[in-house]
């Protein structure tokens, strides 16, 4: 497994878990936030590659851009869950 892919999974999972500890409730939300964090981080990486942003990179990984999209995705998921209840 390439190191940048491993770092994507690690950071996305960490962001999702931290968000769950801050705003989550229950095992279902832990899984949802963790998966959402990884997916949103990957989407942020793809967007940064397409746009050509290079704020802070570790190898081919766009840390700042992917992190911002990951957190925005987590907030969006939380907002959607709150509207559902």
LINKA-V144199 format. One record per residue. RES is the residue in three letters. PHI is phi in whole degrees, -180 to 180 (* if undefined). OMEGA is omega in whole degrees, 0 to 359 (NA if undefined). D_FIRST is the distance of its C-alpha to the first C-alpha in Angstrom with 1 decimal. Layout:
RES,PHI,OMEGA,D_FIRST ; RES,PHI,OMEGA,D_FIRST
This chain:
UNK,*,180,0.0 ; UNK,-64,182,3.8 ; UNK,-58,181,6.4 ; UNK,-69,176,8.5 ; UNK,-71,177,6.8 ; UNK,-63,178,6.8 ; UNK,-67,175,10.2 ; UNK,-61,179,11.3 ; UNK,-65,181,11.0 ; UNK,-64,181,12.7 ; UNK,-68,178,15.4 ; UNK,-61,177,16.2 ; UNK,-66,179,16.6 ; UNK,-63,179,18.7 ; UNK,-61,179,20.8 ; UNK,-63,180,21.4 ; UNK,-69,178,22.4 ; UNK,-63,178,24.6 ; UNK,-64,177,26.3 ; UNK,-62,179,26.9 ; UNK,-63,180,28.6 ; UNK,-82,189,30.7 ; UNK,-124,190,31.7 ; UNK,-88,179,30.4 ; UNK,-156,176,32.3 ; UNK,99,183,31.1 ; UNK,-66,179,28.0 ; UNK,-61,180,27.9 ; UNK,-70,176,27.6 ; UNK,-60,179,25.0 ; UNK,-64,181,22.7 ; UNK,-63,181,23.9 ; UNK,-68,180,23.4 ; UNK,-66,179,19.9 ; UNK,-65,179,18.7 ; UNK,-62,179,20.9 ; UNK,-62,180,19.4 ; UNK,-69,181,15.8 ; UNK,-64,180,17.3 ; UNK,-66,177,19.7 ; UNK,-63,179,17.3 ; UNK,-65,177,15.3 ; UNK,-64,177,18.8 ; UNK,-61,177,19.8 ; UNK,-64,180,17.0 ; UNK,-64,180,18.1 ; UNK,-62,180,21.7 ; UNK,-63,176,21.4 ; UNK,-64,182,19.9 ; UNK,-68,182,22.7 ; UNK,-80,180,25.4 ; UNK,90,177,24.3 ; UNK,-78,181,24.6 ; UNK,-138,183,23.3 ; UNK,-68,177,24.8 ; UNK,-145,183,22.2 ; UNK,-123,169,18.8 ; UNK,-116,188,16.0 ; UNK,63,179,14.5 ; UNK,-89,186,14.2 ; UNK,-95,178,14.3 ; UNK,-86,187,17.9 ; UNK,-67,186,18.5 ; UNK,-65,184,22.2 ; UNK,-63,180,22.2 ; UNK,-66,178,19.3 ; UNK,-66,179,20.8 ; UNK,-62,179,24.2 ; UNK,-68,178,23.2 ; UNK,-62,179,21.5 ; UNK,-66,177,24.7 ; UNK,-64,177,26.8 ; UNK,-65,178,25.1 ; UNK,-66,177,25.6 ; UNK,-64,179,29.2 ; UNK,-64,178,29.6 ; UNK,-64,178,28.4 ; UNK,-62,179,30.7 ; UNK,-62,178,33.5 ; UNK,-65,177,33.1 ; UNK,-65,180,33.2 ; UNK,-67,179,36.3 ; UNK,-70,182,38.0 ; UNK,-71,183,37.4 ; UNK,-89,NA,39.2
